[in-house]
Amino acid sequence: MIKLLIVDDSALMRRQLTTIFQDAGGFEIRVARNGREAVEENLAFVPDVVTLDINMPEMDGLTALSLLMAERPVPVVMVSSLTEKGALATLEALNLGAVDYIPKPGGTISLSIAEIETEIIGKVRAASRARLKTSHGLAARLRGGMTSRPTPSPASTPSRPTILRGGAQRDGVVLIGVSTGGPRTLEDILPLLPADFPWPVLVAQHMPPSFTRPFAERMNGLCALEVAEVSRPTTLDAGNIYIGKGGADMVLARRVGKLTALARPENTDFLWHPSVELLGRSALEYCDPVNVIAVLLTGMGYDGAQAFADLKQRGARTIAESEATAVVFGMPAELIARGGATLTLPAERIADQIRIWVER
């Protein structure tokens, strides 16, 4: 039985979510009307997982989240508006330690929520089993309020010794696939790539359309490399990180002999988007696998596992994030099970391994 705390200031939303989880079975449910009650119930009810609204009176979701993580860390799934403002707040919540997020229905709640019922149940069940990551210096919060984490510029990113020696393949590419827990995990990897990194890096992070541009902008402030969302045909340049646009699938192609990233409409034959599997298959078609490094990080399901295993079979080097650091050990576990992982590494060692491979 999963103990679930539902936190929302809307009585209708609390009722709808309660009904969903009661009908699903396997949940013991309690509700809270605001962040203050959530903090109290976290200690009294001791839930296994919390769904937490962001905009609430008396104490908002971000302030409550910081206190939850400081007083009794618990897996939290944010209930987020699919707007750019909602995206920024959600990214801050993920940085504070939230495991995942679900879209808050717009318009008629009772109609909209039925469309995402399966997603909500799946994400909450996965969150109840998730491995929590401690916040980047944000666990120690005072009860009276919350200060935002400063976004460092590339110049203030901790310096790392550059180990590249100029012998890297010129036509190489790094592919990264990630889902639940991805934004925080990517912050443990991408900022550690040096400014003279000689290959382009393509990231397929499962996200809705309104989230990927703010996420790319956030990462651009953290990384020495340029980070941008791929929303149109984009020629790949060395030392750039490309984030697949939400609501689309990012694939590779050749345009006038140059490796190019394209944003194509979501392929309905695939469950998750931007699709890691489609990105990997396009690399099989347009790249020499010997010059491909493919990394599969935390996430539910199996997206990308088969394509990355096929890449390894044809000469690519691949990394599966280890269970020790994966928030949800689903996608990397599938890669390992299919014999597709050259190495299995914790998140904090992945950037160094990529750099070592690229220099050879």
Backbone torsions as a table, in degrees:
resi	resn	phi	psi	omega
1	MET	NA	125.8	179.4
2	ILE	-92.7	123.9	177.1
3	LYS	-84.5	116.5	-173.0
4	LEU	-118.1	128.1	173.5
5	LEU	-106.6	119.6	179.3
6	ILE	-101.2	122.0	-176.4
7	VAL	-119.5	115.3	179.7
8	ASP	-161.7	140.5	179.7
9	ASP	-79.3	-13.3	179.1
10	SER	-87.8	119.6	178.1
11	ALA	-61.9	-36.9	179.3
12	LEU	-65.1	-43.0	179.8
13	MET	-65.2	-41.0	178.0
14	ARG	-61.2	-42.7	-179.4
15	ARG	-65.8	-43.6	-179.6
16	GLN	-63.4	-45.6	-179.8
17	LEU	-66.2	-40.6	178.0
18	THR	-59.5	-44.6	179.8
19	THR	-61.2	-43.4	179.8
20	ILE	-57.2	-48.4	-174.7
21	PHE	-77.1	-30.4	174.2
22	GLN	-65.1	-43.3	178.9
23	ASP	-66.5	-32.9	-180.0
24	ALA	-69.5	-32.1	-179.2
25	GLY	82.0	152.3	176.5
26	GLY	89.9	11.6	-179.0
27	PHE	-124.4	136.7	166.1
28	GLU	-103.4	122.2	-164.7
29	ILE	-118.6	137.9	168.7
30	ARG	-135.1	154.3	-176.8
31	VAL	-122.2	156.5	174.3
32	ALA	-138.7	149.8	-172.9
33	ARG	-97.2	-11.5	-179.4
34	ASN	-162.5	178.3	-176.3
35	GLY	-65.0	-35.3	179.4
36	ARG	-62.4	-45.9	177.8
37	GLU	-64.4	-35.0	179.0
38	ALA	-61.7	-43.2	179.7
39	VAL	-64.0	-40.7	179.5
40	GLU	-66.7	-44.9	-178.2
41	GLU	-69.3	-27.6	177.7
42	ASN	-61.1	-33.8	178.4
43	LEU	-87.2	-34.0	-176.3
44	ALA	-83.0	-45.0	-176.4
45	PHE	-87.0	-27.6	-178.0
46	VAL	53.6	63.8	-178.3
47	PRO	-71.3	157.4	173.4
48	ASP	-83.0	-25.5	-179.1
49	VAL	-156.4	150.2	-179.0
50	VAL	-127.0	134.5	165.1
51	THR	-99.9	130.0	-168.4
52	LEU	-131.6	119.1	173.7
53	ASP	-70.7	156.0	-179.5
54	ILE	-92.2	-50.2	-175.5
55	ASN	-94.7	106.7	-179.4
56	MET	-143.4	152.5	176.2
57	PRO	-76.2	165.5	175.9
58	GLU	72.1	-53.1	171.7
59	MET	-150.4	121.5	-176.7
60	ASP	-75.7	171.1	-174.6
61	GLY	-66.1	-36.4	-179.1
62	LEU	-68.5	-42.1	176.6
63	THR	-63.2	-44.7	178.4
64	ALA	-60.7	-41.9	-178.9
65	LEU	-60.4	-43.7	179.9
66	SER	-61.4	-36.8	178.8
67	LEU	-73.7	-37.4	175.9
68	LEU	-58.3	-45.6	-176.2
69	MET	-71.0	-27.8	179.8
70	ALA	-80.8	-37.7	-172.2
71	GLU	-92.4	-43.1	177.5
72	ARG	-154.6	90.6	-177.3
73	PRO	-55.9	135.5	-177.0
74	VAL	-148.2	144.5	175.7
75	PRO	-61.0	128.1	-177.5
76	VAL	-123.6	132.8	172.6
77	VAL	-110.9	117.3	-178.4
78	MET	-77.1	142.2	172.5
79	VAL	-100.6	107.0	-163.6
80	SER	-120.8	142.0	172.4
81	SER	-73.2	137.0	-179.5
82	LEU	-86.5	57.8	174.5
83	THR	-121.9	168.3	179.3
84	GLU	-64.1	-39.2	176.4
85	LYS	-62.7	-42.4	176.9
86	GLY	-63.7	-35.0	178.8
87	ALA	-64.7	-44.0	-179.8
88	LEU	-62.5	-43.0	178.5
89	ALA	-65.6	-38.5	-179.8
90	THR	-67.4	-41.0	177.4
91	LEU	-62.7	-37.7	175.2
92	GLU	-65.1	-38.7	178.2
93	ALA	-63.9	-41.5	177.9
94	LEU	-63.5	-37.3	176.9
95	ASN	-66.7	-33.5	178.4
96	LEU	-73.4	-15.5	176.6
97	GLY	128.5	-0.9	176.0
98	ALA	-61.6	146.1	-177.4
99	VAL	-81.9	-41.2	-173.0
100	ASP	-159.5	-176.0	178.2
101	TYR	-146.3	154.9	174.1
102	ILE	-127.5	147.4	-177.8
103	PRO	-70.9	136.5	175.7
104	LYS	-84.5	124.8	-176.3
105	PRO	-60.2	141.9	172.8
106	GLY	-102.6	165.3	178.1
107	GLY	68.6	-136.2	-178.6
108	THR	-77.2	108.2	-173.6
109	ILE	-57.3	-45.2	-174.5
110	SER	-62.8	-29.0	178.0
111	LEU	-83.7	-44.0	-175.1
112	SER	-68.7	-38.0	-173.8
113	ILE	-68.2	-26.9	178.5
114	ALA	-63.3	-28.7	-178.0
115	GLU	-71.1	-23.3	-176.4
116	ILE	-117.1	15.4	-176.2
117	GLU	-58.3	-47.5	-178.8
118	THR	-62.5	-41.3	179.3
119	GLU	-63.3	-43.3	-179.2
120	ILE	-61.2	-49.0	-178.4
121	ILE	-62.5	-44.4	-179.2
122	GLY	-62.6	-43.0	-177.6
123	LYS	-69.3	-38.4	179.8
124	VAL	-68.9	-41.3	177.7
125	ARG	-63.9	-41.9	178.0
126	ALA	-64.4	-40.0	-179.9
127	ALA	-63.3	-33.9	-179.8
128	SER	-64.1	-20.6	179.0
129	ARG	-104.8	2.3	-171.7
130	ALA	-72.6	153.0	173.3
131	ARG	-92.2	123.2	-177.9
132	LEU	-78.0	140.9	171.5
133	LYS	-103.2	138.0	176.4
134	THR	-72.6	148.3	-177.3
135	SER	-70.1	150.4	178.4
136	HIS	-70.2	82.6	176.6
137	GLY	73.0	16.8	-175.2
138	LEU	-115.1	3.3	-176.7
139	ALA	-67.6	-36.1	-178.0
140	ALA	-83.9	91.5	-179.2
141	ARG	-114.4	145.2	174.2
142	LEU	-86.1	146.4	-177.6
143	ARG	-61.1	-25.3	-175.0
144	GLY	-73.7	-13.5	-178.2
145	GLY	171.3	-167.9	-173.5
146	MET	-144.2	136.8	172.7
147	THR	-108.4	141.8	-177.3
148	SER	-75.1	147.3	175.3
149	ARG	-71.1	127.2	178.4
150	PRO	-66.3	144.9	177.1
151	THR	-95.2	109.2	-176.6
152	PRO	-71.8	150.4	172.9
153	SER	-82.3	164.9	177.9
154	PRO	-53.6	-33.5	-177.5
155	ALA	-67.7	-28.0	-178.1
156	SER	-94.7	-3.1	176.0
157	THR	-64.3	134.8	-178.3
158	PRO	-51.0	130.6	-177.1
159	SER	-73.8	146.1	179.0
160	ARG	-127.9	143.2	176.9
161	PRO	-63.7	131.9	179.6
162	THR	-81.1	124.5	-176.7
163	ILE	-107.7	2.0	178.9
164	LEU	-74.8	143.6	-176.2
165	ARG	-125.4	18.0	172.9
166	GLY	83.3	4.2	-177.7
167	GLY	-99.8	13.1	-175.4
168	ALA	-71.4	151.1	173.3
169	GLN	-62.2	137.7	-176.4
170	ARG	-79.6	-19.7	-174.4
171	ASP	-109.9	27.9	-178.3
172	GLY	-86.2	164.9	179.1
173	VAL	-150.4	144.5	175.6
174	VAL	-108.6	127.8	176.9
175	LEU	-110.9	134.3	177.6
176	ILE	-129.2	126.1	175.6
177	GLY	-115.0	135.7	-173.8
178	VAL	-159.7	152.9	179.8
179	SER	-138.0	-118.1	-175.8
180	THR	-55.5	128.0	-177.7
181	GLY	84.2	3.1	-173.0
182	GLY	-65.6	-47.2	-176.9
183	PRO	-55.4	-45.3	178.5
184	ARG	-66.7	-40.4	-179.0
185	THR	-65.9	-40.6	178.2
186	LEU	-63.0	-29.9	176.6
187	GLU	-69.1	-18.5	175.3
188	ASP	-85.8	-8.0	-173.0
189	ILE	-120.0	-59.0	-170.5
190	LEU	-63.0	-39.5	178.9
191	PRO	-65.0	-13.5	-179.8
192	LEU	-88.0	-3.9	175.2
193	LEU	-82.7	130.1	-173.2
194	PRO	-74.3	162.4	-176.4
195	ALA	-61.4	-25.0	-179.9
196	ASP	-98.6	20.7	178.3
197	PHE	-58.7	127.2	-166.4
198	PRO	-90.7	-0.5	179.9
199	TRP	-117.0	150.0	169.5
200	PRO	-72.5	151.1	179.6
201	VAL	-121.7	125.5	179.3
202	LEU	-112.5	129.2	-175.8
203	VAL	-118.9	120.0	171.4
204	ALA	-103.2	99.3	178.7
205	GLN	-108.6	121.0	179.8
206	HIS	-61.2	113.6	-178.5
207	MET	-155.1	152.6	174.7
208	PRO	-73.9	165.2	-173.7
209	PRO	-56.3	-38.2	-174.9
210	SER	-78.4	-6.2	-174.5
211	PHE	-96.1	-29.9	-167.4
212	THR	-71.4	-35.3	178.6
213	ARG	-67.6	-47.8	174.5
214	PRO	-59.6	-35.6	178.0
215	PHE	-65.1	-44.3	178.3
216	ALA	-61.8	-40.6	179.6
217	GLU	-65.4	-39.9	177.4
218	ARG	-62.4	-47.3	-179.9
219	MET	-65.2	-32.4	178.3
220	ASN	-61.9	-32.1	177.0
221	GLY	-76.9	-15.4	-177.8
222	LEU	-99.2	-22.1	-169.6
223	CYS	-105.0	151.6	171.8
224	ALA	-73.5	-24.8	177.9
225	LEU	-87.7	157.2	175.0
226	GLU	-74.7	134.7	-179.1
227	VAL	-122.3	131.0	-179.4
228	ALA	-147.5	151.8	173.6
229	GLU	-78.3	139.9	176.7
230	VAL	-93.0	105.5	179.6
231	SER	-116.6	-6.1	179.4
232	ARG	-149.5	168.2	177.9
233	PRO	-54.3	125.3	-172.9
234	THR	-132.3	117.9	175.1
235	THR	-67.4	130.7	-176.0
236	LEU	-79.6	131.6	177.4
237	ASP	-116.7	146.5	176.7
238	ALA	-59.2	145.9	175.7
239	GLY	73.3	24.5	176.0
240	ASN	-125.9	147.5	176.6
241	ILE	-112.2	130.1	-175.6
242	TYR	-116.9	121.8	-179.8
243	ILE	-99.2	124.1	178.6
244	GLY	-63.3	135.3	-178.4
245	LYS	-70.0	133.9	174.2
246	GLY	-64.1	148.9	-176.6
247	GLY	78.5	9.5	-180.0
248	ALA	-147.1	172.9	173.3
249	ASP	-117.1	129.6	177.8
250	MET	-91.1	125.2	178.8
251	VAL	-133.0	160.0	177.4
252	LEU	-94.6	151.1	175.4
253	ALA	-153.6	172.6	173.6
254	ARG	-111.7	125.2	175.9
255	ARG	-124.0	116.3	-177.0
256	VAL	52.5	42.4	176.7
257	GLY	77.8	-2.2	-177.3
258	LYS	-105.0	140.0	178.5
259	LEU	-68.4	128.6	-171.9
260	THR	-133.7	141.7	174.4
261	ALA	-98.4	133.6	179.5
262	LEU	-118.2	147.4	172.0
263	ALA	-106.8	110.4	-178.1
264	ARG	-108.6	153.9	176.4
265	PRO	-55.7	147.8	-179.2
266	GLU	-52.8	130.1	175.4
267	ASN	-83.7	114.8	-174.2
268	THR	-69.4	-8.1	175.8
269	ASP	-75.2	-9.2	-176.9
270	PHE	-118.4	145.8	-171.8
271	LEU	-82.0	-32.9	-170.6
272	TRP	-119.0	147.0	-176.7
273	HIS	-145.3	147.1	-9.7
274	PRO	-56.7	136.7	-172.0
275	SER	-75.3	121.8	174.5
276	VAL	-70.4	-37.3	-179.2
277	GLU	-60.8	-46.4	179.5
278	LEU	-65.7	-37.5	176.3
279	LEU	-61.6	-44.4	178.9
280	GLY	-65.0	-40.8	178.8
281	ARG	-64.4	-36.7	178.6
282	SER	-68.0	-32.7	175.3
283	ALA	-66.2	-37.3	175.6
284	LEU	-60.5	-33.8	-176.5
285	GLU	-81.9	-36.2	-169.1
286	TYR	-116.1	-1.8	-179.1
287	CYS	-124.7	154.1	167.7
288	ASP	-77.5	114.7	-176.4
289	PRO	-54.4	-26.8	178.6
290	VAL	-60.0	-27.2	-179.0
291	ASN	-101.4	23.7	179.5
292	VAL	-117.1	133.9	168.1
293	ILE	-114.4	123.4	-176.7
294	ALA	-120.7	128.5	-174.4
295	VAL	-123.6	126.4	178.5
296	LEU	-114.1	119.8	-174.1
297	LEU	-108.7	-172.4	-176.7
298	THR	-48.6	143.3	177.1
299	GLY	160.5	153.0	174.6
300	MET	-74.5	154.3	171.6
301	GLY	85.4	-151.8	-171.8
302	TYR	-137.9	14.6	-175.5
303	ASP	-56.3	126.4	176.9
304	GLY	89.3	-14.1	-173.7
305	ALA	-61.8	-44.6	-177.0
306	GLN	-71.2	-43.6	179.8
307	ALA	-62.8	-41.5	-179.7
308	PHE	-69.8	-34.7	175.5
309	ALA	-64.7	-39.4	177.1
310	ASP	-65.6	-38.9	176.9
311	LEU	-61.2	-44.1	179.1
312	LYS	-61.8	-42.5	-179.4
313	GLN	-59.9	-28.7	-178.6
314	ARG	-97.6	9.3	172.0
315	GLY	117.4	-4.8	178.2
316	ALA	-73.2	159.2	173.4
317	ARG	-104.3	134.5	-172.7
318	THR	-131.1	152.1	177.6
319	ILE	-130.4	132.5	169.0
320	ALA	-107.1	130.6	175.6
321	GLU	-64.7	139.3	-176.0
322	SER	-75.6	157.7	178.6
323	GLU	-61.9	-26.3	-177.6
324	ALA	-61.5	-30.5	-178.0
325	THR	-116.9	-15.4	-177.9
326	ALA	-67.0	129.4	175.6
327	VAL	-62.7	-45.2	173.7
328	VAL	-129.6	115.3	-174.8
329	PHE	-88.2	63.4	-179.3
330	GLY	-105.5	-66.9	-177.6
331	MET	-60.4	-48.6	178.6
332	PRO	-64.8	-33.5	177.8
333	ALA	-63.5	-37.6	178.1
334	GLU	-65.9	-39.0	177.6
335	LEU	-63.2	-43.6	178.8
336	ILE	-63.1	-44.8	-178.0
337	ALA	-61.7	-29.2	-179.6
338	ARG	-90.7	10.8	179.7
339	GLY	68.9	25.6	-173.2
340	GLY	-101.1	4.7	-176.7
341	ALA	-104.1	116.2	171.8
342	THR	-65.6	-42.8	178.3
343	LEU	-138.4	151.3	170.3
344	THR	-117.3	120.2	-171.3
345	LEU	-136.1	150.1	170.4
346	PRO	-69.1	156.1	-173.6
347	ALA	-54.9	-39.3	-174.7
348	GLU	-70.0	-11.5	179.1
349	ARG	-102.9	-4.4	-172.5
350	ILE	-70.8	-43.3	-178.7
351	ALA	-60.0	-44.1	179.6
352	ASP	-62.6	-38.7	179.9
353	GLN	-67.2	-40.1	176.3
354	ILE	-59.1	-44.2	-178.8
355	ARG	-64.3	-40.6	179.2
356	ILE	-62.3	-45.2	-178.9
357	TRP	-66.0	-40.1	-176.3
358	VAL	-66.4	-32.2	-177.0
359	GLU	-75.7	-13.1	-175.9
360	ARG	-92.8	NA	NA
